Amino acid sequence: MKKIITADNTESFLNLEVNETYHSQTGAVEEALKKYAEPCQIKERAKTGSIKILDMFFGLGYNSAMAIQVALESNPNCQIEVIGIEKDPEILAKIQEVNPPIAFFQYYKQLNKNHLELRQGKVIVKVLLGDVKDKVKELKNQEFDAIFYDPFSPKTSPEMWTRELFIEMYRVMKDSGVLATYTCARMARENMAAAGLVYDDGPIVGRRGPGTIARKWV
Ligand SMILES: C[S@@+](CC[C@H](N)C(=O)[O-])C[C@H]1O[C@@H](n2cnc3c(N)ncnc32)[C@H](O)[C@@H]1O
């Protein structure tokens, strides 16, 4: 793993095995805000008083740390629960080496392979460490208001974009829930639709194509 600085001047890593970065090179922290927190309406949902987020492919945790920050700015009393899924303890260790401009991220520094849970005020973050295919089975039906779906690309990791995994996402999402991802790849969208999700374009951020947002057909 090699550290890189993305275009918004925030840090990420290049994974040398898949030869992909953990975040968009157009801006790691910008991506967390614009491709995940904003399209999932975290600010608005926080006003209801509680919010539960699934941070799929947790990595350094930027996406959920940003969402917590946005939610607390919107409603400091909001009860927030984040469940993250990640298989690689090495990337969790790298949390110590980055300092994104996200105030809540200071508490993420408590996380590592031996300490997978943090509590801070009304916020709980739990990381399920292991392969996504096993860990999703531990999630309850209709738990989540928002799902951040952030694996490596469909090109290098097609097994992370299957109908089977999106069926699990459908199962754990509330009827009012939303899933956001950074890509508009056809294969990803077709498998979402095959799982019963209805998708639309997400925001265009940087120079890349739109992301995708998906909801349940209810
Ligand atoms: C694009 S990165 C995620 C970046 C992350 N959201 C962040 O903000 O740092 C994809 C992540 O998927 C994880 N991953 C790859 N295969 C996995 C699997 N089978 N189960 C769980 N996580 C996996 C990788 O270790 C990597 O951290």
The ligand as a Gaussian input file, in Angstrom:
#p B3LYP/6-31G(d) Opt

LIG

0 1
 C      -12.373000       1.256000      -2.380000
 S      -11.813000       0.580000      -0.877000
 C      -12.867000       1.306000       0.322000
 C      -12.508000       2.674000       0.788000
 C      -13.235000       3.083000       2.036000
 N      -14.639000       3.197000       1.865000
 C      -12.625000       4.330000       2.643000
 O      -13.301000       5.343000       2.804000
 O      -11.432000       4.269000       2.987000
 C      -12.442000      -1.086000      -0.938000
 C      -12.278000      -1.861000       0.353000
 O      -12.881000      -3.150000       0.193000
 C      -12.168000      -4.060000       1.018000
 N      -12.490000      -5.421000       0.572000
 C      -12.045000      -6.051000      -0.538000
 N      -12.560000      -7.297000      -0.623000
 C      -13.372000      -7.450000       0.453000
 C      -14.181000      -8.522000       0.926000
 N      -14.255000      -9.687000       0.253000
 N      -14.871000      -8.360000       2.069000
 C      -14.796000      -7.175000       2.767000
 N      -14.029000      -6.127000       2.357000
 C      -13.330000      -6.265000       1.221000
 C      -10.723000      -3.644000       0.797000
 O       -9.871000      -4.128000       1.808000
 C      -10.839000      -2.123000       0.771000
 O      -10.599000      -1.579000       2.028000

